[in-house]
Amino acid sequence: MTERASAEAIGATDVAKRYFDGATRVHAVEGVSLSVARGELVVVQGTSGSGKTTLLGLLGGLIAPTRGDVRIAGKSTVHMRDHHRTRWRRAHVGFVFQELQLIRRMSLLENVLLPLVPSGGARMTHVERAERLLERFGLAEKRDVGVERLSGGERQRGALARALVLEPEVLLLDEPTAHVDAENAARVVDLLAEEKAAGRAILATTHDPRLADDPRVDRAVVMEAGQLRAPDA
C-alpha cells in the first residue's frame, strides 16, 4: 500500500450513477475515480447539472452507485447493508448541504446537536463540544436563538458546526460559500483551512472563486457531464 493510499480518508474508483428520467437514461456520474487524504482540501468545480452533488452523495454513502467502489475510512461501503452503511457514514462523515437543512423553530444549539439523536441524544460532553464549536465560530451568543432569526452567514457557520459535532474524519460540503457575502465567505474558507490543518479530509463542490482559487486548496478538479477532468484540460 502506498503512503497516499494509507492516508486516504475517502475515495471512489470507477464510480457511476445512472437513473431513468421517464424514458431517458441519465448518466449523472460516469467512471469517476477520486481520492481525498487526511489533511487535504479538494474542490470540485462545475456548472449546475454537471454531477457535483451526486458525486458528494456517492462519496458520502447517501447514494448507492450503479457501478464502482466507494471507500470511507478504509472500508468499501458499496456492499454494506443499508443500516450498516448509515452507521458507518454517521461515524466518519460530516455533511454541509447547499440548502443547509437547519430545522426552523429550533435553536441553533438544538440544530447543532441533531446528529446525536439517532444514538440516543446528546450527553453533556456533546453539549460542551457543541458549545466550543459555536464559540470558535463566533456564534456563542446565538446558541439559544431560533435559526430562522440568524443571518445567512450565521446559518452557514451553524451548519458547519453541526457537521463537526461528531468529530468526523471526512467533511463534505455542497457550495459552502454560494449564498454568503465576501466577509462570511472568507470566514468559512478560513474555518475549512483550520479543519484541514487539524487533519480532516475535506471535499467541497463550488463554482465560487473565493473558495476554488484560495491557495490553501490542495487540488481542484472540474466536473463536466458526469466526468472529472483537470481544471486546465
Biotite code that builds the C-alpha atoms (Angstrom):
import biotite.structure as struc

atoms = struc.array([
    struc.Atom([0.000, 0.000, 0.000], chain_id="A", res_id=1, res_name="MET", atom_name="CA", element="C"),
    struc.Atom([1.374, 3.423, -0.927], chain_id="A", res_id=2, res_name="THR", atom_name="CA", element="C"),
    struc.Atom([1.736, 6.210, 1.610], chain_id="A", res_id=3, res_name="GLU", atom_name="CA", element="C"),
    struc.Atom([-1.015, 8.155, -0.172], chain_id="A", res_id=4, res_name="ARG", atom_name="CA", element="C"),
    struc.Atom([-3.385, 5.170, -0.153], chain_id="A", res_id=5, res_name="ALA", atom_name="CA", element="C"),
    struc.Atom([-2.812, 4.557, 3.549], chain_id="A", res_id=6, res_name="SER", atom_name="CA", element="C"),
    struc.Atom([-3.666, 8.218, 4.230], chain_id="A", res_id=7, res_name="ALA", atom_name="CA", element="C"),
    struc.Atom([-6.887, 8.065, 2.222], chain_id="A", res_id=8, res_name="GLU", atom_name="CA", element="C"),
    struc.Atom([-9.963, 9.105, 4.183], chain_id="A", res_id=9, res_name="ALA", atom_name="CA", element="C"),
    struc.Atom([-12.482, 8.837, 1.362], chain_id="A", res_id=10, res_name="ILE", atom_name="CA", element="C"),
    struc.Atom([-12.265, 7.624, -2.189], chain_id="A", res_id=11, res_name="GLY", atom_name="CA", element="C"),
    struc.Atom([-14.010, 6.246, -5.253], chain_id="A", res_id=12, res_name="ALA", atom_name="CA", element="C"),
    struc.Atom([-12.849, 4.034, -8.107], chain_id="A", res_id=13, res_name="THR", atom_name="CA", element="C"),
    struc.Atom([-14.639, 3.965, -11.477], chain_id="A", res_id=14, res_name="ASP", atom_name="CA", element="C"),
    struc.Atom([-17.898, 5.076, -9.878], chain_id="A", res_id=15, res_name="VAL", atom_name="CA", element="C"),
    struc.Atom([-21.013, 5.550, -11.980], chain_id="A", res_id=16, res_name="ALA", atom_name="CA", element="C"),
    struc.Atom([-24.576, 6.544, -11.168], chain_id="A", res_id=17, res_name="LYS", atom_name="CA", element="C"),
    struc.Atom([-27.298, 6.132, -13.763], chain_id="A", res_id=18, res_name="ARG", atom_name="CA", element="C"),
    struc.Atom([-31.034, 6.525, -13.473], chain_id="A", res_id=19, res_name="TYR", atom_name="CA", element="C"),
    struc.Atom([-34.095, 6.917, -15.669], chain_id="A", res_id=20, res_name="PHE", atom_name="CA", element="C"),
    struc.Atom([-35.889, 10.226, -16.073], chain_id="A", res_id=21, res_name="ASP", atom_name="CA", element="C"),
    struc.Atom([-39.023, 8.973, -17.759], chain_id="A", res_id=22, res_name="GLY", atom_name="CA", element="C"),
    struc.Atom([-37.775, 7.081, -20.810], chain_id="A", res_id=23, res_name="ALA", atom_name="CA", element="C"),
    struc.Atom([-34.391, 8.836, -20.768], chain_id="A", res_id=24, res_name="THR", atom_name="CA", element="C"),
    struc.Atom([-31.409, 7.170, -19.145], chain_id="A", res_id=25, res_name="ARG", atom_name="CA", element="C"),
    struc.Atom([-29.349, 9.787, -17.318], chain_id="A", res_id=26, res_name="VAL", atom_name="CA", element="C"),
    struc.Atom([-25.623, 9.268, -16.688], chain_id="A", res_id=27, res_name="HIS", atom_name="CA", element="C"),
    struc.Atom([-25.288, 11.560, -13.658], chain_id="A", res_id=28, res_name="ALA", atom_name="CA", element="C"),
    struc.Atom([-21.792, 10.310, -12.796], chain_id="A", res_id=29, res_name="VAL", atom_name="CA", element="C"),
    struc.Atom([-19.749, 8.152, -15.140], chain_id="A", res_id=30, res_name="GLU", atom_name="CA", element="C"),
    struc.Atom([-16.397, 6.492, -14.452], chain_id="A", res_id=31, res_name="GLY", atom_name="CA", element="C"),
    struc.Atom([-15.161, 8.818, -11.700], chain_id="A", res_id=32, res_name="VAL", atom_name="CA", element="C"),
    struc.Atom([-12.116, 7.964, -9.601], chain_id="A", res_id=33, res_name="SER", atom_name="CA", element="C"),
    struc.Atom([-11.103, 10.316, -6.806], chain_id="A", res_id=34, res_name="LEU", atom_name="CA", element="C"),
    struc.Atom([-9.252, 10.031, -3.512], chain_id="A", res_id=35, res_name="SER", atom_name="CA", element="C"),
    struc.Atom([-9.011, 12.574, -0.685], chain_id="A", res_id=36, res_name="VAL", atom_name="CA", element="C"),
    struc.Atom([-6.400, 12.133, 2.023], chain_id="A", res_id=37, res_name="ALA", atom_name="CA", element="C"),
    struc.Atom([-6.453, 13.202, 5.631], chain_id="A", res_id=38, res_name="ARG", atom_name="CA", element="C"),
    struc.Atom([-5.356, 16.817, 5.887], chain_id="A", res_id=39, res_name="GLY", atom_name="CA", element="C"),
    struc.Atom([-6.307, 17.572, 2.278], chain_id="A", res_id=40, res_name="GLU", atom_name="CA", element="C"),
    struc.Atom([-8.777, 20.152, 0.932], chain_id="A", res_id=41, res_name="LEU", atom_name="CA", element="C"),
    struc.Atom([-10.089, 19.331, -2.540], chain_id="A", res_id=42, res_name="VAL", atom_name="CA", element="C"),
    struc.Atom([-12.672, 21.282, -4.533], chain_id="A", res_id=43, res_name="VAL", atom_name="CA", element="C"),
    struc.Atom([-14.875, 20.053, -7.376], chain_id="A", res_id=44, res_name="VAL", atom_name="CA", element="C"),
    struc.Atom([-15.943, 22.768, -9.769], chain_id="A", res_id=45, res_name="GLN", atom_name="CA", element="C"),
    struc.Atom([-18.641, 22.586, -12.406], chain_id="A", res_id=46, res_name="GLY", atom_name="CA", element="C"),
    struc.Atom([-21.878, 24.060, -13.662], chain_id="A", res_id=47, res_name="THR", atom_name="CA", element="C"),
    struc.Atom([-25.320, 23.156, -12.354], chain_id="A", res_id=48, res_name="SER", atom_name="CA", element="C"),
    struc.Atom([-26.269, 19.688, -13.557], chain_id="A", res_id=49, res_name="GLY", atom_name="CA", element="C"),
    struc.Atom([-22.674, 18.540, -14.033], chain_id="A", res_id=50, res_name="SER", atom_name="CA", element="C"),
    struc.Atom([-22.979, 15.826, -11.372], chain_id="A", res_id=51, res_name="GLY", atom_name="CA", element="C"),
    struc.Atom([-21.181, 17.503, -8.450], chain_id="A", res_id=52, res_name="LYS", atom_name="CA", element="C"),
    struc.Atom([-23.912, 16.983, -5.873], chain_id="A", res_id=53, res_name="THR", atom_name="CA", element="C"),
    struc.Atom([-24.497, 13.393, -6.985], chain_id="A", res_id=54, res_name="THR", atom_name="CA", element="C"),
    struc.Atom([-20.783, 12.724, -6.573], chain_id="A", res_id=55, res_name="LEU", atom_name="CA", element="C"),
    struc.Atom([-20.903, 14.058, -2.996], chain_id="A", res_id=56, res_name="LEU", atom_name="CA", element="C"),
    struc.Atom([-23.854, 11.789, -2.250], chain_id="A", res_id=57, res_name="GLY", atom_name="CA", element="C"),
    struc.Atom([-21.985, 8.790, -3.641], chain_id="A", res_id=58, res_name="LEU", atom_name="CA", element="C"),
    struc.Atom([-18.774, 9.519, -1.751], chain_id="A", res_id=59, res_name="LEU", atom_name="CA", element="C"),
    struc.Atom([-20.641, 10.092, 1.487], chain_id="A", res_id=60, res_name="GLY", atom_name="CA", element="C"),
    struc.Atom([-22.685, 6.916, 1.270], chain_id="A", res_id=61, res_name="GLY", atom_name="CA", element="C"),
    struc.Atom([-26.018, 8.697, 0.806], chain_id="A", res_id=62, res_name="LEU", atom_name="CA", element="C"),
    struc.Atom([-26.483, 7.238, -2.695], chain_id="A", res_id=63, res_name="ILE", atom_name="CA", element="C"),
    struc.Atom([-25.619, 3.734, -3.853], chain_id="A", res_id=64, res_name="ALA", atom_name="CA", element="C"),
    struc.Atom([-23.544, 3.630, -7.059], chain_id="A", res_id=65, res_name="PRO", atom_name="CA", element="C"),
    struc.Atom([-24.636, 1.810, -10.178], chain_id="A", res_id=66, res_name="THR", atom_name="CA", element="C"),
    struc.Atom([-21.043, 0.671, -10.636], chain_id="A", res_id=67, res_name="ARG", atom_name="CA", element="C"),
    struc.Atom([-17.699, 1.062, -8.939], chain_id="A", res_id=68, res_name="GLY", atom_name="CA", element="C"),
    struc.Atom([-16.289, 1.198, -5.427], chain_id="A", res_id=69, res_name="ASP", atom_name="CA", element="C"),
    struc.Atom([-16.624, 3.827, -2.674], chain_id="A", res_id=70, res_name="VAL", atom_name="CA", element="C"),
    struc.Atom([-14.389, 3.780, 0.401], chain_id="A", res_id=71, res_name="ARG", atom_name="CA", element="C"),
    struc.Atom([-14.948, 5.662, 3.654], chain_id="A", res_id=72, res_name="ILE", atom_name="CA", element="C"),
    struc.Atom([-12.308, 5.489, 6.386], chain_id="A", res_id=73, res_name="ALA", atom_name="CA", element="C"),
    struc.Atom([-10.639, 2.482, 4.804], chain_id="A", res_id=74, res_name="GLY", atom_name="CA", element="C"),
    struc.Atom([-13.763, 0.384, 4.178], chain_id="A", res_id=75, res_name="LYS", atom_name="CA", element="C"),
    struc.Atom([-15.703, -0.208, 0.996], chain_id="A", res_id=76, res_name="SER", atom_name="CA", element="C"),
    struc.Atom([-19.330, 0.773, 1.568], chain_id="A", res_id=77, res_name="THR", atom_name="CA", element="C"),
    struc.Atom([-20.970, -0.495, -1.611], chain_id="A", res_id=78, res_name="VAL", atom_name="CA", element="C"),
    struc.Atom([-21.801, -3.959, -0.286], chain_id="A", res_id=79, res_name="HIS", atom_name="CA", element="C"),
    struc.Atom([-22.768, -2.883, 3.221], chain_id="A", res_id=80, res_name="MET", atom_name="CA", element="C"),
    struc.Atom([-26.356, -3.329, 4.333], chain_id="A", res_id=81, res_name="ARG", atom_name="CA", element="C"),
    struc.Atom([-28.213, -0.022, 4.454], chain_id="A", res_id=82, res_name="ASP", atom_name="CA", element="C"),
    struc.Atom([-28.229, 0.231, 8.258], chain_id="A", res_id=83, res_name="HIS", atom_name="CA", element="C"),
    struc.Atom([-24.530, -0.666, 8.462], chain_id="A", res_id=84, res_name="HIS", atom_name="CA", element="C"),
    struc.Atom([-23.622, 1.923, 5.820], chain_id="A", res_id=85, res_name="ARG", atom_name="CA", element="C"),
    struc.Atom([-25.721, 4.527, 7.641], chain_id="A", res_id=86, res_name="THR", atom_name="CA", element="C"),
    struc.Atom([-23.913, 3.897, 10.941], chain_id="A", res_id=87, res_name="ARG", atom_name="CA", element="C"),
    struc.Atom([-20.529, 3.949, 9.216], chain_id="A", res_id=88, res_name="TRP", atom_name="CA", element="C"),
    struc.Atom([-21.384, 7.224, 7.452], chain_id="A", res_id=89, res_name="ARG", atom_name="CA", element="C"),
    struc.Atom([-22.565, 8.883, 10.660], chain_id="A", res_id=90, res_name="ARG", atom_name="CA", element="C"),
    struc.Atom([-19.379, 7.850, 12.440], chain_id="A", res_id=91, res_name="ALA", atom_name="CA", element="C"),
    struc.Atom([-16.985, 9.116, 9.781], chain_id="A", res_id=92, res_name="HIS", atom_name="CA", element="C"),
    struc.Atom([-18.624, 11.758, 7.543], chain_id="A", res_id=93, res_name="VAL", atom_name="CA", element="C"),
    struc.Atom([-19.999, 15.218, 8.228], chain_id="A", res_id=94, res_name="GLY", atom_name="CA", element="C"),
    struc.Atom([-22.175, 16.934, 5.605], chain_id="A", res_id=95, res_name="PHE", atom_name="CA", element="C"),
    struc.Atom([-22.988, 20.568, 4.901], chain_id="A", res_id=96, res_name="VAL", atom_name="CA", element="C"),
    struc.Atom([-25.756, 20.613, 2.313], chain_id="A", res_id=97, res_name="PHE", atom_name="CA", element="C"),
    struc.Atom([-26.306, 23.522, -0.066], chain_id="A", res_id=98, res_name="GLN", atom_name="CA", element="C"),
    struc.Atom([-29.713, 24.248, 1.468], chain_id="A", res_id=99, res_name="GLU", atom_name="CA", element="C"),
    struc.Atom([-28.180, 23.705, 4.960], chain_id="A", res_id=100, res_name="LEU", atom_name="CA", element="C"),
    struc.Atom([-31.256, 21.768, 6.190], chain_id="A", res_id=101, res_name="GLN", atom_name="CA", element="C"),
    struc.Atom([-31.417, 23.512, 9.540], chain_id="A", res_id=102, res_name="LEU", atom_name="CA", element="C"),
    struc.Atom([-34.717, 22.979, 11.354], chain_id="A", res_id=103, res_name="ILE", atom_name="CA", element="C"),
    struc.Atom([-36.823, 26.089, 11.852], chain_id="A", res_id=104, res_name="ARG", atom_name="CA", element="C"),
    struc.Atom([-38.313, 26.800, 15.276], chain_id="A", res_id=105, res_name="ARG", atom_name="CA", element="C"),
    struc.Atom([-35.364, 25.046, 16.882], chain_id="A", res_id=106, res_name="MET", atom_name="CA", element="C"),
    struc.Atom([-32.460, 26.885, 18.457], chain_id="A", res_id=107, res_name="SER", atom_name="CA", element="C"),
    struc.Atom([-29.012, 26.936, 16.917], chain_id="A", res_id=108, res_name="LEU", atom_name="CA", element="C"),
    struc.Atom([-27.652, 24.668, 19.662], chain_id="A", res_id=109, res_name="LEU", atom_name="CA", element="C"),
    struc.Atom([-30.503, 22.193, 19.177], chain_id="A", res_id=110, res_name="GLU", atom_name="CA", element="C"),
    struc.Atom([-29.710, 22.089, 15.461], chain_id="A", res_id=111, res_name="ASN", atom_name="CA", element="C"),
    struc.Atom([-26.019, 21.502, 16.084], chain_id="A", res_id=112, res_name="VAL", atom_name="CA", element="C"),
    struc.Atom([-26.881, 18.566, 18.361], chain_id="A", res_id=113, res_name="LEU", atom_name="CA", element="C"),
    struc.Atom([-29.272, 16.901, 15.876], chain_id="A", res_id=114, res_name="LEU", atom_name="CA", element="C"),
    struc.Atom([-26.683, 14.325, 14.672], chain_id="A", res_id=115, res_name="PRO", atom_name="CA", element="C"),
    struc.Atom([-26.775, 12.843, 18.198], chain_id="A", res_id=116, res_name="LEU", atom_name="CA", element="C"),
    struc.Atom([-30.485, 11.972, 18.004], chain_id="A", res_id=117, res_name="VAL", atom_name="CA", element="C"),
    struc.Atom([-30.082, 8.557, 16.267], chain_id="A", res_id=118, res_name="PRO", atom_name="CA", element="C"),
    struc.Atom([-27.696, 7.396, 19.006], chain_id="A", res_id=119, res_name="SER", atom_name="CA", element="C"),
    struc.Atom([-29.987, 8.355, 21.886], chain_id="A", res_id=120, res_name="GLY", atom_name="CA", element="C"),
    struc.Atom([-29.433, 12.097, 22.178], chain_id="A", res_id=121, res_name="GLY", atom_name="CA", element="C"),
    struc.Atom([-26.693, 14.390, 23.357], chain_id="A", res_id=122, res_name="ALA", atom_name="CA", element="C"),
    struc.Atom([-24.778, 13.822, 26.572], chain_id="A", res_id=123, res_name="ARG", atom_name="CA", element="C"),
    struc.Atom([-23.079, 16.611, 28.488], chain_id="A", res_id=124, res_name="MET", atom_name="CA", element="C"),
    struc.Atom([-19.784, 16.005, 26.689], chain_id="A", res_id=125, res_name="THR", atom_name="CA", element="C"),
    struc.Atom([-21.551, 16.506, 23.359], chain_id="A", res_id=126, res_name="HIS", atom_name="CA", element="C"),
    struc.Atom([-23.212, 19.709, 24.554], chain_id="A", res_id=127, res_name="VAL", atom_name="CA", element="C"),
    struc.Atom([-19.848, 21.025, 25.726], chain_id="A", res_id=128, res_name="GLU", atom_name="CA", element="C"),
    struc.Atom([-18.273, 20.148, 22.363], chain_id="A", res_id=129, res_name="ARG", atom_name="CA", element="C"),
    struc.Atom([-21.121, 21.901, 20.518], chain_id="A", res_id=130, res_name="ALA", atom_name="CA", element="C"),
    struc.Atom([-20.709, 24.992, 22.684], chain_id="A", res_id=131, res_name="GLU", atom_name="CA", element="C"),
    struc.Atom([-16.964, 25.061, 21.981], chain_id="A", res_id=132, res_name="ARG", atom_name="CA", element="C"),
    struc.Atom([-17.654, 24.890, 18.250], chain_id="A", res_id=133, res_name="LEU", atom_name="CA", element="C"),
    struc.Atom([-20.166, 27.729, 18.460], chain_id="A", res_id=134, res_name="LEU", atom_name="CA", element="C"),
    struc.Atom([-17.699, 29.842, 20.409], chain_id="A", res_id=135, res_name="GLU", atom_name="CA", element="C"),
    struc.Atom([-14.945, 29.122, 17.909], chain_id="A", res_id=136, res_name="ARG", atom_name="CA", element="C"),
    struc.Atom([-17.255, 30.036, 15.021], chain_id="A", res_id=137, res_name="PHE", atom_name="CA", element="C"),
    struc.Atom([-18.305, 33.314, 16.652], chain_id="A", res_id=138, res_name="GLY", atom_name="CA", element="C"),
    struc.Atom([-21.795, 32.039, 17.469], chain_id="A", res_id=139, res_name="LEU", atom_name="CA", element="C"),
    struc.Atom([-21.713, 31.601, 21.243], chain_id="A", res_id=140, res_name="ALA", atom_name="CA", element="C"),
    struc.Atom([-24.209, 34.411, 21.823], chain_id="A", res_id=141, res_name="GLU", atom_name="CA", element="C"),
    struc.Atom([-26.579, 32.870, 19.270], chain_id="A", res_id=142, res_name="LYS", atom_name="CA", element="C"),
    struc.Atom([-26.786, 29.380, 20.821], chain_id="A", res_id=143, res_name="ARG", atom_name="CA", element="C"),
    struc.Atom([-30.395, 29.778, 22.019], chain_id="A", res_id=144, res_name="ASP", atom_name="CA", element="C"),
    struc.Atom([-31.625, 31.810, 19.026], chain_id="A", res_id=145, res_name="VAL", atom_name="CA", element="C"),
    struc.Atom([-34.015, 30.184, 16.549], chain_id="A", res_id=146, res_name="GLY", atom_name="CA", element="C"),
    struc.Atom([-32.207, 29.526, 13.288], chain_id="A", res_id=147, res_name="VAL", atom_name="CA", element="C"),
    struc.Atom([-34.834, 31.444, 11.300], chain_id="A", res_id=148, res_name="GLU", atom_name="CA", element="C"),
    struc.Atom([-33.586, 34.595, 13.087], chain_id="A", res_id=149, res_name="ARG", atom_name="CA", element="C"),
    struc.Atom([-29.950, 34.099, 12.086], chain_id="A", res_id=150, res_name="LEU", atom_name="CA", element="C"),
    struc.Atom([-28.205, 35.771, 9.176], chain_id="A", res_id=151, res_name="SER", atom_name="CA", element="C"),
    struc.Atom([-27.110, 33.746, 6.161], chain_id="A", res_id=152, res_name="GLY", atom_name="CA", element="C"),
    struc.Atom([-23.507, 33.684, 7.326], chain_id="A", res_id=153, res_name="GLY", atom_name="CA", element="C"),
    struc.Atom([-24.525, 32.607, 10.824], chain_id="A", res_id=154, res_name="GLU", atom_name="CA", element="C"),
    struc.Atom([-26.646, 29.778, 9.438], chain_id="A", res_id=155, res_name="ARG", atom_name="CA", element="C"),
    struc.Atom([-23.770, 28.639, 7.231], chain_id="A", res_id=156, res_name="GLN", atom_name="CA", element="C"),
    struc.Atom([-21.376, 28.500, 10.179], chain_id="A", res_id=157, res_name="ARG", atom_name="CA", element="C"),
    struc.Atom([-24.060, 26.790, 12.273], chain_id="A", res_id=158, res_name="GLY", atom_name="CA", element="C"),
    struc.Atom([-24.439, 24.078, 9.639], chain_id="A", res_id=159, res_name="ALA", atom_name="CA", element="C"),
    struc.Atom([-20.668, 23.609, 9.657], chain_id="A", res_id=160, res_name="LEU", atom_name="CA", element="C"),
    struc.Atom([-20.691, 23.272, 13.463], chain_id="A", res_id=161, res_name="ALA", atom_name="CA", element="C"),
    struc.Atom([-23.418, 20.632, 13.175], chain_id="A", res_id=162, res_name="ARG", atom_name="CA", element="C"),
    struc.Atom([-21.340, 18.695, 10.626], chain_id="A", res_id=163, res_name="ALA", atom_name="CA", element="C"),
    struc.Atom([-18.371, 18.708, 13.005], chain_id="A", res_id=164, res_name="LEU", atom_name="CA", element="C"),
    struc.Atom([-20.086, 17.901, 16.312], chain_id="A", res_id=165, res_name="VAL", atom_name="CA", element="C"),
    struc.Atom([-19.346, 14.162, 15.983], chain_id="A", res_id=166, res_name="LEU", atom_name="CA", element="C"),
    struc.Atom([-15.723, 14.917, 15.017], chain_id="A", res_id=167, res_name="GLU", atom_name="CA", element="C"),
    struc.Atom([-15.886, 13.156, 11.628], chain_id="A", res_id=168, res_name="PRO", atom_name="CA", element="C"),
    struc.Atom([-12.820, 12.142, 9.689], chain_id="A", res_id=169, res_name="GLU", atom_name="CA", element="C"),
    struc.Atom([-14.332, 13.465, 6.450], chain_id="A", res_id=170, res_name="VAL", atom_name="CA", element="C"),
    struc.Atom([-16.177, 16.721, 5.732], chain_id="A", res_id=171, res_name="LEU", atom_name="CA", element="C"),
    struc.Atom([-18.287, 17.019, 2.559], chain_id="A", res_id=172, res_name="LEU", atom_name="CA", element="C"),
    struc.Atom([-19.749, 20.393, 1.580], chain_id="A", res_id=173, res_name="LEU", atom_name="CA", element="C"),
    struc.Atom([-22.031, 21.387, -1.280], chain_id="A", res_id=174, res_name="ASP", atom_name="CA", element="C"),
    struc.Atom([-21.432, 25.010, -2.372], chain_id="A", res_id=175, res_name="GLU", atom_name="CA", element="C"),
    struc.Atom([-20.452, 26.209, 1.133], chain_id="A", res_id=176, res_name="PRO", atom_name="CA", element="C"),
    struc.Atom([-19.905, 29.857, 0.124], chain_id="A", res_id=177, res_name="THR", atom_name="CA", element="C"),
    struc.Atom([-22.613, 30.232, -2.522], chain_id="A", res_id=178, res_name="ALA", atom_name="CA", element="C"),
    struc.Atom([-25.106, 32.352, -0.592], chain_id="A", res_id=179, res_name="HIS", atom_name="CA", element="C"),
    struc.Atom([-22.958, 34.475, 1.706], chain_id="A", res_id=180, res_name="VAL", atom_name="CA", element="C"),
    struc.Atom([-21.238, 37.829, 1.322], chain_id="A", res_id=181, res_name="ASP", atom_name="CA", element="C"),
    struc.Atom([-17.491, 38.309, 0.921], chain_id="A", res_id=182, res_name="ALA", atom_name="CA", element="C"),
    struc.Atom([-16.797, 38.636, 4.645], chain_id="A", res_id=183, res_name="GLU", atom_name="CA", element="C"),
    struc.Atom([-18.684, 35.472, 5.551], chain_id="A", res_id=184, res_name="ASN", atom_name="CA", element="C"),
    struc.Atom([-17.242, 33.560, 2.593], chain_id="A", res_id=185, res_name="ALA", atom_name="CA", element="C"),
    struc.Atom([-13.743, 34.402, 3.804], chain_id="A", res_id=186, res_name="ALA", atom_name="CA", element="C"),
    struc.Atom([-14.662, 33.249, 7.299], chain_id="A", res_id=187, res_name="ARG", atom_name="CA", element="C"),
    struc.Atom([-15.986, 29.924, 6.020], chain_id="A", res_id=188, res_name="VAL", atom_name="CA", element="C"),
    struc.Atom([-12.844, 29.347, 3.940], chain_id="A", res_id=189, res_name="VAL", atom_name="CA", element="C"),
    struc.Atom([-10.682, 30.138, 6.982], chain_id="A", res_id=190, res_name="ASP", atom_name="CA", element="C"),
    struc.Atom([-12.612, 27.579, 9.040], chain_id="A", res_id=191, res_name="LEU", atom_name="CA", element="C"),
    struc.Atom([-12.177, 24.940, 6.341], chain_id="A", res_id=192, res_name="LEU", atom_name="CA", element="C"),
    struc.Atom([-8.453, 25.655, 6.251], chain_id="A", res_id=193, res_name="ALA", atom_name="CA", element="C"),
    struc.Atom([-8.316, 25.183, 10.023], chain_id="A", res_id=194, res_name="GLU", atom_name="CA", element="C"),
    struc.Atom([-10.086, 21.831, 9.742], chain_id="A", res_id=195, res_name="GLU", atom_name="CA", element="C"),
    struc.Atom([-7.687, 20.784, 7.012], chain_id="A", res_id=196, res_name="LYS", atom_name="CA", element="C"),
    struc.Atom([-4.729, 21.717, 9.236], chain_id="A", res_id=197, res_name="ALA", atom_name="CA", element="C"),
    struc.Atom([-6.253, 19.593, 12.001], chain_id="A", res_id=198, res_name="ALA", atom_name="CA", element="C"),
    struc.Atom([-6.072, 16.551, 9.703], chain_id="A", res_id=199, res_name="GLY", atom_name="CA", element="C"),
    struc.Atom([-9.617, 16.366, 8.389], chain_id="A", res_id=200, res_name="ARG", atom_name="CA", element="C"),
    struc.Atom([-10.240, 15.326, 4.774], chain_id="A", res_id=201, res_name="ALA", atom_name="CA", element="C"),
    struc.Atom([-12.409, 17.942, 3.067], chain_id="A", res_id=202, res_name="ILE", atom_name="CA", element="C"),
    struc.Atom([-14.174, 17.798, -0.288], chain_id="A", res_id=203, res_name="LEU", atom_name="CA", element="C"),
    struc.Atom([-16.268, 20.767, -1.387], chain_id="A", res_id=204, res_name="ALA", atom_name="CA", element="C"),
    struc.Atom([-18.206, 21.434, -4.559], chain_id="A", res_id=205, res_name="THR", atom_name="CA", element="C"),
    struc.Atom([-18.109, 25.054, -5.655], chain_id="A", res_id=206, res_name="THR", atom_name="CA", element="C"),
    struc.Atom([-18.401, 27.455, -8.536], chain_id="A", res_id=207, res_name="HIS", atom_name="CA", element="C"),
    struc.Atom([-17.147, 30.265, -6.277], chain_id="A", res_id=208, res_name="ASP", atom_name="CA", element="C"),
    struc.Atom([-13.583, 31.517, -6.963], chain_id="A", res_id=209, res_name="PRO", atom_name="CA", element="C"),
    struc.Atom([-13.408, 32.788, -3.365], chain_id="A", res_id=210, res_name="ARG", atom_name="CA", element="C"),
    struc.Atom([-13.003, 29.131, -2.397], chain_id="A", res_id=211, res_name="LEU", atom_name="CA", element="C"),
    struc.Atom([-11.712, 27.483, -5.570], chain_id="A", res_id=212, res_name="ALA", atom_name="CA", element="C"),
    struc.Atom([-8.811, 29.931, -6.002], chain_id="A", res_id=213, res_name="ASP", atom_name="CA", element="C"),
    struc.Atom([-7.755, 30.036, -2.354], chain_id="A", res_id=214, res_name="ASP", atom_name="CA", element="C"),
    struc.Atom([-4.069, 28.997, -2.027], chain_id="A", res_id=215, res_name="PRO", atom_name="CA", element="C"),
    struc.Atom([-4.913, 26.642, 0.840], chain_id="A", res_id=216, res_name="ARG", atom_name="CA", element="C"),
    struc.Atom([-6.856, 24.393, -1.542], chain_id="A", res_id=217, res_name="VAL", atom_name="CA", element="C"),
    struc.Atom([-4.656, 21.401, -2.373], chain_id="A", res_id=218, res_name="ASP", atom_name="CA", element="C"),
    struc.Atom([-6.365, 20.301, -5.580], chain_id="A", res_id=219, res_name="ARG", atom_name="CA", element="C"),
    struc.Atom([-9.153, 21.436, -7.843], chain_id="A", res_id=220, res_name="ALA", atom_name="CA", element="C"),
    struc.Atom([-10.923, 19.242, -10.371], chain_id="A", res_id=221, res_name="VAL", atom_name="CA", element="C"),
    struc.Atom([-13.704, 20.067, -12.798], chain_id="A", res_id=222, res_name="VAL", atom_name="CA", element="C"),
    struc.Atom([-16.846, 18.009, -13.275], chain_id="A", res_id=223, res_name="MET", atom_name="CA", element="C"),
    struc.Atom([-18.391, 18.089, -16.711], chain_id="A", res_id=224, res_name="GLU", atom_name="CA", element="C"),
    struc.Atom([-21.253, 15.870, -17.888], chain_id="A", res_id=225, res_name="ALA", atom_name="CA", element="C"),
    struc.Atom([-20.671, 13.469, -15.010], chain_id="A", res_id=226, res_name="GLY", atom_name="CA", element="C"),
    struc.Atom([-16.928, 13.089, -15.523], chain_id="A", res_id=227, res_name="GLN", atom_name="CA", element="C"),
    struc.Atom([-13.865, 14.639, -13.898], chain_id="A", res_id=228, res_name="LEU", atom_name="CA", element="C"),
    struc.Atom([-11.053, 16.466, -15.621], chain_id="A", res_id=229, res_name="ARG", atom_name="CA", element="C"),
    struc.Atom([-8.177, 18.676, -14.560], chain_id="A", res_id=230, res_name="ALA", atom_name="CA", element="C"),
    struc.Atom([-9.017, 22.419, -14.477], chain_id="A", res_id=231, res_name="PRO", atom_name="CA", element="C"),
    struc.Atom([-6.695, 23.219, -17.381], chain_id="A", res_id=232, res_name="ASP", atom_name="CA", element="C"),
    struc.Atom([-7.635, 20.199, -19.502], chain_id="A", res_id=233, res_name="ALA", atom_name="CA", element="C"),
])
